Amino acid sequence: MKRYTATFMHAIAFVLIASSCQDINLSPKDNIDDRSFWRTPTDYMKAVNQLYSRTEAFDVKDADSDIAYELNPNSTSNGTANAPNGDPDWTDRFADLRDCNKIIEKSTSYAGDASEIARYVAEARFFRAYNHWRLMRKFNDVPIITKVLATDSPELYAAREPQASVEDFILSELEAAAANLPKQSELGSDELGRVTQGAALALKARVALFAGTWAKYHQHRSDHAQLLDQAIDAAQRVAVSNEYRLYEGSGNESYRRLFIDEGEDAAEAIFSSRFAKDIRMHSTAHSVFWGWRGTPTKKLADLYLSKTTGLPIDRPNSGFQGYEKIADEFANRDPRMTQTFLMPGTVFLNAQHGRDSCVAAFTTRPETRTGYKLWKFMGETRGGNNDDTYDYHIIRYPEVLLIWAEAAFEKDEAISDELLANTINVVRSRMGVEMPPLTNAFVNSNGLDMRTEIRRERTVELAFEGFRRDDLRRWKTAETELKAPLKGIKYQGTQYEALQVLNDGNPGLFDAEGFLIVEPASARLFETPKHYYFPVPLDETYLNPNLLPNNPGW
């Protein structure tokens, strides 16, 4: 299962060892001497392997938005963050781009048959696009770097490229990479985890949706329809390839278990950050159990529909059972709720104690400030901290289906029942979820809004995977959603109050309906347009004044 991870991590070790073996001319010790490298396809594979270890991985996700809260306020979420002097999201990406560009440049002088290394060059182009995407999604206008820079390269002092140009470059690069990448089904057992054609197309769909909706709502370019067409086309090509399907290998718990050990190599994992015992490990199981990866807010809890009716819980006759008892709120809800939230009273496994029963007390692990506790990503194998090896799924097949549906609706302001059946309702039909289908007739007869329901489905399915703030930014709804107070459980007049579950440091603020106020509106800021953007790090603008002006408001 983890042979590929072991292969590429051992290859990295080889690269580092080889770099320390120097001849009398004292070549730079931080790189393999080019005179003894770039000679075989294996050399190119080893160079590309290093890029895999620097992909996105487990971290605190969505606490910068309105659906999650850490143990302390998040300065990005509440709008109090200052422009940083440095930011690894900037500097690390340019280091990665240098490595991508070196592989691509060296391929032009490869002495052998170019077809021998075409796949690895395509992987490098995928990562070049991926790292430009990571820069653009955060900083918007960024430099486009397509060659290895020297200390005297004029590009070191170049201005940022407009966001539209960066978007077009990424989309073009991913299409070119896809043409030379294998399909998922063509990978050998020792290649699982390598970039595929599906990964390039799925990332293209993600980027095109971001670009198209940003253009529609922020109007940084006038061709949002063709961008959304690109998102639709790329997502559709992934779907009709029949290379991916939803994971159902854990029965009714398949959604939750997808994100831990059972979900490794799942057929819905299009692109994952890979881990392996004694080679590359993480501490997610313990940190989720401790409450350090954030906990859900009332905003997220309210988004889960009633199971039997498919209606929002605020609708009459939805089937929602209220809040008097703790279990009432979770009863008859979309099953993804109790596979994302750890409901008090649930017997569960954790990496520290093994078998446990969740209690409602705020300070009993998982510790919480909202009253809700997180279960998603909590590994179950007993072991020490930093011993976890389950993979982090960067791109999943359900996201691709949700992109297809959203892009189609945003382009035409309408979506057919046929497309809903092939996208959102596929996601809803996972074993153990099996929610009522979304149709136009259902929306119309219940006075719902299709755009709201499409966005609801995306938020629920991808909760705690790091999408929410970017979604609010591109939808241009952050100025409303992020200024609202962050709330937690309904405390007053409920079983929570009878159990006196609040931690000693909780100020005990409640709204008029008895819901816990975790962070009041008075402590939450959102300036338009400033907080739709992130600032370019100040040290970078000092080193290169041509990066100025900084993003709006910064």
N, C-alpha and C positions, 0 to 999 in steps of 0.2 A: 504493500500500500504506500509506503514512504520511500521506495527505492530511489525515485527521482530526487527527492529532497536531499537524501544522503549523498547522491551523486554530485549535485551542484554545490552543496556545502563543502564536501571534500575537495571539489575542484577549487573553491575559493581558498581553502587552506593550502592547496598546492601552489596557487598563484602567490600567496604571501610568503611561503617558504622559498619559492624560486626567486622571489624578488630580493631575498637576503643573500643569495649566492652570487657574489660579484667577482669579476675578474680584475686584473691589475689596473684597468683604466677607471675604476671607481665610478661606474655608471650609477645613475640615481637609484637609491635604495628603496624608493617607494613605488617603483614600477619595474615590470619585467623589461629587460633590454629588448627593444624592438628587433634587433638583429637576430635574436634567437627565438622570436615568437612570430605569430601570424603566418606560419608556414603550412599548417594543416587545418582541415575542418575542425579537428578537436580543439585547436587553439581558439578558434572563433567561438566554439561552444563554451569554452571555459570563460572567455571574456564576457559573453552574454549572461552566463550564470550569475555573475556578481550583481547584475541588475535586479534579479528576482528577490534578493534578500533585502532590497530597499523599497519595496512596495508598501502600500498602506497595510496596517495590521491592527491588532487589538489596541484600543485606547478608550478614553472616555468619549462617548459619542452622544450627540444631540443635547448635551447640557448647555450648549451655546444658543439654544432655541427655547421653545415654550413647552416642550413635551417631556423634558427631563431636568432633574435638579441634582447637583452633587451635594456633598455635606456642607458646602459653603456657597455663597453666591458666585455666579460666573460673570466675570466683568464684560465678556463679549455679549452674553445674553441680556444683561441689564443696561448695556450701553455706557458703562463707566470706564472701559479700557482706554488707555492712552496709546499713541503710536509708539511701537517698540523701537529700540535702537537696532536690534537684530532679530531675525526670524528664520529659524531653520527651514520653514516652508519655502523660503526664497533661496537661501544659500545652498541647501542640500539638493534642491532640484537642479541647480546649475552644475553642481558636481556630477550629478547623474547624467545630465545632458552631455557633458564632456566625454564621459565613457561611451555613451551611445554614438556620438559623432566619431569617436576614434575607431570604433568597429566599422562603421560605414565607410570612413575614409580609407582605412587599410584594405577594405575589400576591393577597392578599385585597382590595387596593385598586386592582387593575389596571383601567384604564379600558376596555380592549378586551374582546373575547370571551375568556372564561376558557379555552375549549378551545384557544386559540392557545398558551397557556403551560402547559397541563396536563402535558405531557411533562417540561418542565424542573422543574416543581414536584415531579413524581414522582422525578426524578433527585435533587433536593435531599433528599427524604424517604429515598431509598435511602442517600444519604451520611450523613444524620442517624442512621439505623439502623447503618450501617457503623461510624461513629465511636463510637457507644455500645457496639457490639460490641467494638471495639478496646480500649476502656476496661474493659469488664466482663470480658473474657477474661483480663486481667492483674490487675485490682484487685478483681474480684468485686462488692462493694457499691460503687456509684458514684452520683453525682447524675444525675438525668434532667433534661436541659435542653431545653425546647421553645419558648423565646422568646429574643429578643435582650435581654441583660442590660445595665442601666445601672449607674453607679457606686453608686446607692442601692438596687439591687434586692435584696430580702431573700433571693433564691435564692443570692446570693453567699456567704451564711453558712448555707446549708441543710445538713442532715445528709445522709449518703449513703443512697440508697434500697437496700432489700434486693435481693440478687442476683436473687431470683425475680421481683420487680417489674420490674427492668431487662430480664430475659429476655423477659417477657411484652410489654413495650413494644416491644422490637426485633422480635419475631416479628410483632406486629400491624402495625408500621410497614412491614415488608417486604412483607407481604401487600397492604397498601393501595397501596404503590408499584408492585407488580407489575401491578396492574389498569390502570395508566395508562402502562405502558412498552411499547415495541414489541418484537416478537419479533426474534431475530437475523436471520432471513431478510427482515425488513422494513426493515433498515438500508440506506441508500444507500452507495455506495462511499466517499463522503466522510464517512460517519458511523461507519465501523468503529472500534470501541473505546468507543463510547458505551454506557452502561448499558442493559441489556435486561430484559425480563420474566424470561428465564432466569437472569440474574445475581441478580435479587432472590430468586427461588425457590431458587437454589443456595445463596446466603448464608443464607437461612432454614433450609435443611436443615442447614447447618454449625452454626448457632447452636442449633437444636433438638437436634441430637445432643450437643453439648457440655452443654447444660442438662439433657437427659434422663439422660445417663450420670453427670453430676455429682450429680444428684438420687438416682440409684440407689445410687451408691457413697459419697457424702458426706452424703446425706439432708438437704439444706438445704430440701427441699420434698418432699411426699408423692405428687405426681402425675407421677412419671417416665414412666409408660406413655403418658399423653396427649402428653407432649413428644416421646417417641420416635415416636408416631403422626404428629405434625406433621413430624418429620424424614422419615419414610417417605413421607408424602403429597407433600411439597415435592420430594423427590428423584425420586419416580416421575413427577411432572408434568414435570420437566425431561427425564427419559428418554423418555417417550412423546411429547414434543413433536416428536421427530425433528429438532431444530434442531442437534444436536451429535453428533459422532462422533470416534473416536480418530484421531489424525494418523498416517498411514502413507505420507506423501509422500516419505520418504527411505528407503524399503525397509527393509532389516534394521537400519538405524541410526536409525529414526524416533524411538524413545524419546529417544536422546541429542540428536538434532538438533532435536527439538521445542523445546528450551530455548535455542537460539541462533537465528541468522538465519533458517534454513529454517522455523522454527516460528511466525513472525509471521503473524497472522491465521489460524492453524490452527483447524480446525473444533472442536477440543476446548477451545480457549481461551474460557472463558465470560466472564471479567473479567480484564483485563490492565492493568498499568501501562505506558504507551506512551512510546516514545522515538523521536527522529528526528534526522537529521544536522544539526548546527549549531543545533539548537533545544533539545533535551534529550538529553543523552548520559550514559554511565556508564563505569566502568572495570573491569567484571567480568571481561572476557577476560584482562586482565593479572593481576588479583589472584588469580584461580583458578590461573593458570599459575604465579604466584609462590608459591602455597600459603597465601595470606592469607585465603582463604575457608573454611578448615578442611579437615580430611582425615578419612576414615572410620576408625572403630575396629573392633576385632575383633567387638564386639557386632553391628554392622551386617553385617560380612562373614559372620558365622555365620547370619544370617537368610535368606540366599539359598538356595533349595532346589536340589536336584540336578535337572538338566534332564530326563534320560531317565526318572527314576522319580517326580519330584515330591515326594520325601521330604526331610526335614531331614537335614543332613549327618551328624548324630550317630547316625542310625539304621543298623542293619546292612543291608548290601546296597543302600545308598542310591545308590551310584555315585560317591561322593566319592573323589577320587584322592589326598588327603593334602597334605602340605606340603614334601616333600623338595626338589622343584624349585619355583621361583617360580610357574611356569605351572600347576603341579598344582592349586593351590587354586582357580584360576579355571576350570579345565576342567570341562565338563559341569555348569555351574551356570546358574541363571536368567540369561538374556542381559542383563537389566537390571544385573547386577553389573558386567560389563565395559563397560557404557555409562554407569555411574556412577563406577566406579573406573578410573583410568588404569593399566593393568597394565604393569609393566616389560617392555620389549621391543616395545611397541606403537609404531608409527610414527604420528605425529599432527601436526596443524597447530595453531599458536598465533599469537596476534596480534603477538608480539614477534619471533620468529625465523622464522616460517613453518614449514617442514617440520622435524620433530625426531623423535628416537627416545627414548622414555622409558627412563631408567636407574633402577636400584634405589637408588642412593645417596641418603641422607636429605637432604643439603644441595643436591643438584642439582635444579633446579626441575622440577616443583612440589616445594617444600621440604615436609618432613613430619616429624612426631614419632612417628607411629604406624607408619610404614613403608608404609602405604597412601597412595595419591595420588588426588586428585579430578579427574574429567574432566567431570562434569555441570556445565553452565553455562560451560564454557570456549569462548569464541568463537574462530573460526578466521580471521577477516579481518585481514590485516596492517594495522596502524595504530598511532597513538600512544595513550598512556594517556588515558583519558576520551573516547575516540572511538567507543565501542560504542553501537549503536542497537537491538539486539534487545530485544524486550519481556520484561517479567517477568509471568508468568502467575499471577495471584492466586488464581483459581478455575479448576480444570480439570474437564472432564467425568468423568475417572476418579474423582476425589474424590467426586463426586456418587453414582456407582454404589457406591463403597465405603461411603459414608454409608448408603445404602439397605440394603445387606446388614448392616452392623453394627447399625443401629437395629432392624431386624427381629429379629436374633438376640438383642439385649439385651432386647427387649420380651418375647419368647416363650421365650427360652432354647433356641431351635431355629430352623432355617432350611431351607426346602425346596430340593431339587435344582433345581427350576424357577427359583427366585429366584437361586440361585447362578449358574445359566446366564445369567441376564439382568443380572448385576452383576459379581461377581468374575471370572467366566470370560470376560466380555467384555474386561475389563482385561487378563487373561492372554493373550488371543488376539491382541493387537496384532502386526502383522507385525514379525518380528525378535525377538519375545519367545516367543510360541507355547508357553507352558508347559502341562503336563498339567492337565486341569480338576480343580477341587476339588468333590468330592461327599461326601455322607454315607457312602456305602459305603466310599469310599477312607479317610475319617477313621476309621471304625469298624474296618475290617479291619487298619489299621496302628497302632491304639492311639494315635491322635492326638486332639487336643482342638480342636473347631471354633472356639471363641473365640480360642484361640492362633493358629490359622491365619488367621482373619479379621484379627486384629491384625497378624500378620506381613505379610500382603498390603498393608495400609495403610502400614506402616512402610517396606517396600521400594519401593513405588510413589511415595511422597511424600518419600523421603529428601532431606535438605538443602533442603527447602521450608519448614521452620520449624514443623512440627506436633508433633514428638516430645515435647517437654517438656509441652505442653498435654495430649497424649494420656496420658502417664504420670500427670499430675495428675488428670485426670477419671476414669481407670481406678482410681485410688488404689493404684497399684503403684510409685509413685516411691520410696516408703520402702524398697523392696527393690532396685529396679533402679539407683537413683542412689547407693546406698551401696557398690556393688560397685566394685572397681578398674577403671580404664580400661586396656584392653590393646590391643596392636597385633599385628604380624605374629609368626608363629612364627619365631624367629631361631636358636635353638640346634639344631644338627644339620641345618640346611637350607642351601640355596644362598645365602640372605641372609648367613649367617655366613661362608661361604667367600669371599664378595665383600667382607666387612667394610664393610657399608653404613652403620653407625651414624654419626651426627654426633659431633663431638668433645665436645659438652656433654652427651651422653646418659649418664645414670648407669649404664646397663647392668643394670637390674633385670629379672629374669625369674621366671616362676612355675615350678612343679615340672615342667611339661611343655615349658618352653623358650619360652613366649610372652613377648614384651616387655611389661613393666608400665610404662605411661606415667604413670599416677597411681595410687599404692597406695591401698588402702581406708583406711589410716590418715590420708590427706590428704583424704578425702571425707566430708562430713557431710550428714545429712538428719534434721532434727528434725520430728517430727509433733506438731501440725498446721502448724507455722510454715512449713516450706518447700513446702507445698502452695499457699502464697499469696505475693504480692508486697506490699511495704509501700507505703502511700500516702506520697508524698514528705513529708519532715519540714517543709519550708518551708510546704507547703500546710496542714498541720495547725496550724502556728503562726499562719498568716493566718486560718484558719477552724477554731477548736477543735471545732466541731460535726462535723467529719469524724472525730473520735475517738469511740470507741476505734479504734485502728489494727487492721489485720488480725491474726488470731491469731498470737501469738508475736513480733510486731513492736511 
